[in-house]
Amino acid sequence: MDMMYNSTRGGTAPVTASKAVLKGIPDNGGLFVPERIPRLEKSFSELAQMSYQEMAYEVMRLYLTDFTEEELKDCITKAYDGKFDTPVIAPVHEADGAYFLELFHGPTIAFKDMALSILPYLMTTAARKNRTENEIVILTATSGDTGKAALAGFAGVPGTRIVVFYPKYGVSPIQEKQMVTQEGENTCVVGITGNFDDAQTAVKKMFGDRAFSRELDRKGFQLSSANSINIGRLVPQIVYYVYAYACLLKQGRIREGEEINITVPTGNFGNILAAYYAKNMGLPVHRLICASNENKVLYDFFRTGVYDRNRDFILTSSPSMDILISSNLERLIYRIAGEDPEKCSRLMGMLSEEGCYEISSEMRQGLADFSGYYLSEAETARTIADCFRKSRYVLDPHTAVAAGVLKKYLSGTSDPRVNVIASTASPFKFTRSVMSALGFETEGKDDFALADELSAVSQVPIPRAVELIRSAPVLHDTVVDPPQMPDAVRRFLGIN
């Protein structure tokens, strides 16, 4: 039987996987979730003998059931190819008492490549399967990394266009340069004067604007999403947690069936939600440790059961985590609410109208798999310095938040289990923060000069992604206020 997908807020008929991928989000503003979480069908000893591509098929086929074997394997082969700078796609590196799952070896040196390398192929395959005649317009809000990874994935893909909105003053210089130098006639990058939450809220509003959708449809366009709100982004992320476990088993670091802990630097909640899905598929995970920066809305939620975005928004050295509305948390809320769409919809309505909600004591019991901690800016810098001093291993600020949070967890629990940390970005994306944390002078130096210094200090070559944009011309320079975002889309599509 095909796996069907429901809206977290009900009110719509279930859809197939390909329709969920193609549509992005349901009409009622909820998120698509699988009707059940499937169990892994291969033993871990069998999985340990597989390549990343083979394992991707074994995991993804359980969710994307209306894709044929040929279609899905074709998408996987095209996605996980020579664009990654290591043949194993996601190496596991031991340092400072933990195993870092390096998810930054793709073309934009961030973990978003792991899913956004395959999403364009899944989406164009889904469009053919569903006989879609309209051109697909990808609308994406980014806090730094999703934007470039989505642009790189969709650039030049026939039948698609992509518009990325980012906070003009809320990303690192290299993150911004990666986006605004993006080539491709079907790409558009727009800075906004607000923060990521403003961009994300406006994008979701466009998806829910039926008049806007009808307007686009008359002109031959339909909207979809490349954010992790798209189930086609979430499913590929499950793969690398299974892969990390299989790698540790193959290397003799764990026994088959032995539980591990996974720590994830968390903003929009998609990456750690993928680990939660993996655990529910049978991956032996004891604890899912949710790592927050000073925008600690998730830390407070796991501690109190209250989600409250009514607080100051803080710009930090880990900008991809500078988020107060963690969209993917809705999928977890739906699950711990007993998959009750009315209850989930009511809580999401409270978040939209009042900026906060509180879950019941019964629902809080559903959070038992999670622990939440946060790291201050000073603690993040110390973690980068300490890890380099002990292991000569350089962390980016997001991964450093996770590494520092893991130490807080261990100091309070003395948990003896093996620990995996999701390493979500190359330190070369955040050279100023990293070099400052390592004690080097950064004033008066641009981020590319700092990249040269970081390479010399760490003995790690500068990634090709950074070299490519060093002298690339700026091709996108539009900046708008959030209310003007729909007009920016119209101008790009030529329908003003």
C-alpha positions in Angstrom: 0.0 0.0 0.0 1.1 3.5 -0.7 2.2 5.7 2.2 -0.3 8.6 2.4 0.3 12.0 3.9 -2.1 14.0 6.1 -2.1 17.7 7.1 -1.2 18.4 10.7 -4.3 20.6 10.8 -6.7 18.2 9.1 -9.4 19.4 6.8 -7.9 17.9 3.6 -7.9 14.5 2.0 -4.7 12.4 2.3 -2.3 12.7 -0.6 0.4 10.5 -2.0 4.1 11.2 -1.4 4.7 12.7 -4.8 1.8 15.1 -4.3 3.0 16.1 -0.9 6.5 16.8 -2.3 5.1 18.7 -5.2 2.6 20.8 -3.2 5.0 21.6 -0.3 2.4 22.5 2.3 -1.3 21.8 2.5 -3.8 24.6 1.6 -4.9 25.0 5.3 -1.4 26.1 6.4 -0.5 22.9 8.2 2.4 20.5 7.3 2.3 17.1 5.5 3.1 14.2 7.8 3.2 10.5 6.9 0.2 8.5 8.1 2.6 6.3 10.0 6.4 6.1 10.6 7.6 2.9 8.9 10.1 0.5 10.5 13.5 -0.1 9.0 13.4 -3.4 7.1 17.1 -4.2 7.0 19.3 -5.2 9.9 22.0 -2.7 11.0 24.7 -5.3 10.1 23.2 -5.3 6.6 23.0 -1.5 6.4 26.6 -1.2 7.6 27.8 -2.8 4.4 25.9 -0.3 2.2 27.1 2.8 0.4 25.4 6.1 1.3 23.4 5.9 -2.0 22.2 2.3 -1.2 21.2 3.2 2.3 19.3 6.3 1.0 17.2 4.0 -1.2 16.5 1.6 1.7 15.2 4.5 3.9 13.5 6.7 1.4 11.6 4.0 -0.4 9.6 3.4 2.9 8.3 7.0 2.7 8.1 7.7 -1.0 6.1 4.7 -1.9 4.6 6.0 -5.2 8.0 6.6 -6.7 9.1 3.5 -8.6 12.4 1.8 -7.8 13.9 3.2 -11.0 12.6 6.7 -10.4 13.9 6.8 -6.8 17.3 5.3 -7.6 17.7 7.7 -10.5 17.0 10.7 -8.1 19.5 9.3 -5.6 22.3 8.7 -8.2 21.9 12.2 -9.6 21.9 13.8 -6.1 24.8 12.1 -4.4 27.5 12.2 -7.0 30.8 14.1 -7.6 29.4 17.4 -6.2 30.4 16.1 -2.8 34.1 16.4 -1.9 34.3 13.1 -0.2 33.2 9.7 -1.6 31.4 8.6 1.6 29.2 11.8 1.4 28.9 12.2 5.2 32.1 11.2 7.1 32.1 10.5 10.8 35.0 12.2 12.5 36.1 11.5 16.1 37.2 14.5 18.2 37.0 15.7 21.8 35.2 12.6 23.0 32.4 12.6 20.4 31.7 11.6 16.8 31.0 14.5 14.5 28.7 13.6 11.6 30.1 15.9 8.9 27.2 17.1 6.8 29.0 19.9 5.0 30.8 18.3 2.2 28.4 19.3 -0.5 28.6 22.2 -3.0 27.5 24.9 -0.5 29.4 23.5 2.5 26.3 23.2 4.8 24.0 20.3 5.8 21.2 21.6 3.7 23.0 20.1 0.7 22.2 16.6 2.0 18.5 17.1 1.2 18.5 19.9 -1.3 20.7 18.0 -3.7 17.9 15.5 -4.2 14.8 17.6 -3.8 14.8 19.1 -7.3 14.9 15.6 -8.8 12.1 14.4 -6.5 10.1 17.4 -7.4 10.5 17.2 -11.2 9.8 13.5 -11.0 6.7 14.2 -8.9 5.6 16.8 -11.5 5.8 14.2 -14.3 4.0 11.6 -12.3 1.1 14.0 -11.6 1.1 15.4 -15.1 1.7 18.9 -13.9 1.7 21.5 -16.7 2.4 24.6 -14.7 5.9 25.9 -14.0 6.9 25.2 -10.4 7.9 28.3 -8.4 9.9 27.5 -5.3 9.4 30.0 -2.5 12.0 29.8 0.2 12.9 31.7 3.3 16.4 31.2 4.6 18.3 31.9 7.8 21.5 31.5 5.9 22.1 28.0 4.5 18.9 26.7 3.0 18.9 29.6 0.5 22.2 28.8 -1.3 21.6 25.1 -1.1 18.2 25.4 -2.7 19.5 27.9 -5.3 22.3 25.5 -6.2 19.9 22.6 -6.4 17.3 24.2 -8.6 19.5 26.5 -10.8 18.9 25.6 -14.4 16.4 22.8 -13.6 13.8 22.9 -16.4 10.2 23.7 -15.4 11.2 25.4 -12.2 12.0 28.8 -10.9 13.2 29.7 -7.4 12.9 32.8 -5.2 14.9 33.0 -2.0 14.2 35.6 0.7 16.9 36.2 3.4 17.4 38.7 6.3 19.7 41.3 4.7 21.5 41.9 8.0 21.1 38.5 9.6 23.5 36.2 7.7 27.3 35.9 7.5 29.1 37.8 4.7 30.1 34.5 3.1 26.5 33.2 3.3 25.3 36.3 1.7 28.0 36.3 -1.0 27.1 32.7 -1.9 23.5 33.7 -2.5 23.8 37.0 -4.3 26.4 35.6 -6.8 24.1 32.7 -7.8 23.9 32.2 -11.5 20.9 30.9 -13.4 18.0 32.7 -15.2 15.5 30.8 -13.1 16.9 32.1 -9.8 16.0 35.2 -7.8 17.5 36.3 -4.4 15.8 39.0 -2.4 17.0 40.5 0.9 14.4 41.7 3.4 14.7 44.4 6.1 13.3 42.1 8.8 14.6 38.9 10.4 14.2 35.2 9.4 10.9 34.8 11.2 9.5 37.8 9.2 10.6 36.1 6.0 9.3 32.7 6.9 5.9 34.1 8.1 5.5 36.1 4.8 6.3 33.0 2.7 3.8 30.9 4.6 1.2 33.6 4.2 1.8 33.6 0.4 1.2 29.8 0.4 -2.0 30.3 2.2 -3.2 33.2 0.0 -5.7 31.5 -2.4 -6.2 34.6 -4.4 -2.4 34.8 -5.0 -2.3 31.1 -6.0 -5.2 31.6 -8.5 -3.4 34.6 -9.9 -0.2 32.5 -10.4 -2.2 29.6 -11.8 -3.8 31.8 -14.5 -0.2 32.7 -15.6 0.9 29.1 -15.6 2.7 28.9 -12.3 2.2 27.0 -9.0 4.0 27.4 -5.7 6.1 24.8 -3.8 8.7 25.0 -1.1 12.3 24.0 -0.6 12.2 24.7 3.2 12.2 21.8 5.6 8.4 22.3 5.8 8.5 20.2 2.5 8.4 16.5 3.4 10.8 16.0 0.4 13.4 17.9 2.5 12.7 16.0 5.7 12.8 12.4 4.4 16.4 12.6 2.9 17.6 14.0 6.3 16.6 10.8 8.1 19.1 8.9 6.0 22.3 10.3 7.4 21.4 9.4 11.0 20.9 5.8 10.0 24.2 6.1 8.0 26.1 7.5 11.1 25.0 4.5 13.2 25.9 2.1 10.5 29.4 3.7 10.2 30.0 3.4 13.9 28.9 -0.3 13.8 31.1 -1.0 10.8 34.1 0.6 12.6 33.5 -1.4 15.7 32.7 1.7 17.8 29.4 0.3 18.9 27.6 -3.1 19.0 24.5 -3.8 17.0 21.5 -2.6 18.9 23.6 -0.4 21.3 22.0 2.9 21.9 23.6 6.2 21.1 22.8 9.9 21.8 22.4 12.4 19.0 23.0 16.2 19.5 21.7 18.6 16.9 22.1 22.4 16.6 18.5 23.4 16.2 16.6 26.3 14.6 13.7 25.4 12.5 13.5 21.9 14.1 13.7 19.9 10.9 17.1 18.4 11.4 16.4 17.0 14.9 12.9 16.0 13.8 14.6 13.8 11.1 16.6 12.1 14.0 13.3 11.6 15.9 11.8 9.9 12.9 14.9 7.7 12.6 14.5 6.7 16.2 10.9 5.8 15.7 11.9 3.7 12.6 14.0 1.6 15.0 17.3 3.4 15.2 18.7 2.7 18.7 18.8 6.2 20.1 18.6 7.0 23.8 18.5 10.8 23.8 17.9 13.5 21.2 19.7 16.5 22.5 18.3 19.8 21.2 21.0 22.5 21.1 19.9 26.1 21.1 21.8 29.4 21.0 20.7 32.5 22.8 17.5 32.4 20.9 16.5 29.7 23.3 12.8 29.3 22.5 13.1 25.5 22.1 15.2 25.2 25.3 12.4 26.9 27.2 9.8 24.8 25.5 11.4 21.5 26.5 11.9 22.8 30.1 8.4 24.2 30.7 6.0 22.9 28.0 5.4 26.5 27.0 6.3 27.7 23.5 6.6 31.5 23.6 8.0 33.6 20.7 7.3 36.8 22.5 10.8 37.8 23.2 13.7 39.8 21.8 15.3 38.4 18.6 19.0 38.1 19.1 21.6 38.1 16.2 24.3 35.6 17.1 27.4 34.0 15.5 25.2 31.0 14.6 22.7 32.8 12.3 21.0 29.6 10.9 19.7 29.1 14.5 18.4 32.6 15.0 14.8 31.6 14.8 11.9 32.1 17.2 9.2 30.2 15.2 10.4 26.7 14.7 8.1 25.5 11.9 8.9 21.8 12.0 8.0 21.6 15.7 4.4 21.5 14.5 5.0 17.9 13.2 6.1 16.8 16.7 3.2 18.6 18.3 0.8 16.7 16.0 2.4 13.4 17.0 2.4 14.0 20.8 -1.1 15.3 20.5 -2.1 11.8 19.5 -2.3 12.8 15.8 -5.3 15.0 16.6 -5.4 17.7 13.9 -8.0 19.8 15.8 -5.7 20.0 18.9 -2.7 20.7 16.7 -4.6 23.4 14.8 -5.8 25.1 18.0 -2.2 25.3 19.4 -0.8 26.7 16.1 -3.7 29.2 16.0 -2.6 30.4 19.5 1.0 30.7 18.3 -0.2 32.8 15.4 -2.6 35.0 17.3 -1.0 35.3 20.8 2.6 34.3 20.1 2.6 31.4 22.6 0.9 28.1 23.6 1.2 25.6 26.4 1.0 21.8 25.9 -0.8 19.5 28.3 1.0 17.4 30.9 0.0 14.3 28.9 1.6 15.8 25.7 4.8 16.6 27.7 5.2 12.9 28.3 5.7 12.6 24.5 8.8 14.7 24.8 10.6 12.1 26.9 13.1 11.4 24.1 14.4 15.0 24.1 16.7 17.0 26.3 17.2 20.7 25.6 20.1 23.0 26.5 21.5 26.2 25.2 24.8 28.0 24.9 25.7 31.7 25.2 27.8 33.5 22.7 30.8 33.4 25.1 30.4 29.7 25.7 30.2 29.1 21.9 33.5 30.9 21.3 35.1 28.9 24.2 33.9 25.6 22.8 35.5 26.4 19.4 38.8 27.3 21.1 38.7 24.3 23.5 38.0 21.8 20.7 40.8 23.1 18.5 43.2 23.1 21.5 42.4 19.5 22.4 41.8 17.9 19.0 43.1 20.4 16.4 39.6 20.2 15.0 37.8 23.4 13.9 34.1 23.8 14.6 31.7 26.3 13.0 29.6 28.2 15.5 26.5 26.0 15.0 28.4 22.8 15.5 30.1 24.4 18.5 26.7 25.1 20.1 25.9 21.4 19.8 29.3 20.4 21.2 29.0 22.7 24.1 25.5 21.6 24.8 26.5 18.0 24.8 29.1 18.7 27.5 26.4 20.4 29.6 24.2 17.3 29.2 27.1 14.9 30.1 28.1 17.0 33.1 24.6 16.6 34.5 24.0 12.9 33.6 27.4 11.1 33.3 25.7 9.2 30.4 28.2 6.6 29.2 26.7 6.2 25.7 28.5 7.0 22.4 27.6 10.5 21.3 27.0 11.7 17.7 27.0 15.4 16.9 25.4 16.7 13.7 28.1 19.0 12.3 26.0 21.3 10.1 28.4 23.7 8.4 32.0 24.2 7.4 33.9 26.7 9.6 34.9 28.4 6.4 31.4 29.8 6.2 31.9 31.7 9.4 35.5 32.7 9.3 35.2 35.9 11.3 33.5 34.2 14.3 35.8 31.2 14.2 39.1 33.2 13.9 37.9 35.5 16.7 37.1 32.5 18.9 40.6 31.1 18.2 42.1 34.3 19.4 43.2 35.9 16.1 42.7 39.6 15.2 39.8 40.0 12.7 39.3 43.8 12.5 40.0 45.3 9.2 40.2 42.0 7.4 37.6 40.7 5.0 36.1 37.2 5.3 38.2 35.8 2.4 41.5 37.0 4.0 40.3 35.3 7.2 39.6 32.1 5.2 43.2 32.1 4.0 44.4 32.5 7.6 42.0 29.8 8.9 43.3 27.4 6.2 46.9 28.1 7.3 46.1 27.6 11.0 43.9 24.5 10.6 45.9 22.9 7.7 42.6 22.4 6.0 42.3 23.5 2.3 39.8 26.3 1.6 36.6 24.7 0.2 35.9 25.1 -3.5 32.6 26.8 -2.6 34.5 29.6 -0.9 37.0 30.0 -3.7 34.3 30.2 -6.3 32.6 33.2 -4.8 35.8 35.1 -3.8 35.7 37.3 -6.9 32.3 36.4 -8.3 30.1 39.4 -9.3 26.9 40.3 -7.4 23.9 39.3 -9.5 21.1 39.9 -7.1 20.8 43.2 -5.1 17.0 43.6 -4.5 16.0 44.5 -0.9 12.4 44.8 0.2 10.3 45.2 3.3 8.4 42.0 4.2 5.0 43.2 3.0 6.5 43.8 -0.4 7.6 40.1 -0.9 4.6 39.1 -3.0 5.3 42.0 -5.4 9.0 40.8 -5.6 7.7 37.4 -6.7 5.4 39.0 -9.3 8.2 41.1 -10.8 10.5 38.1 -11.1 7.7 36.1 -12.8 6.8 39.0 -15.1 3.2 39.1 -14.0 3.0 42.7 -12.7 
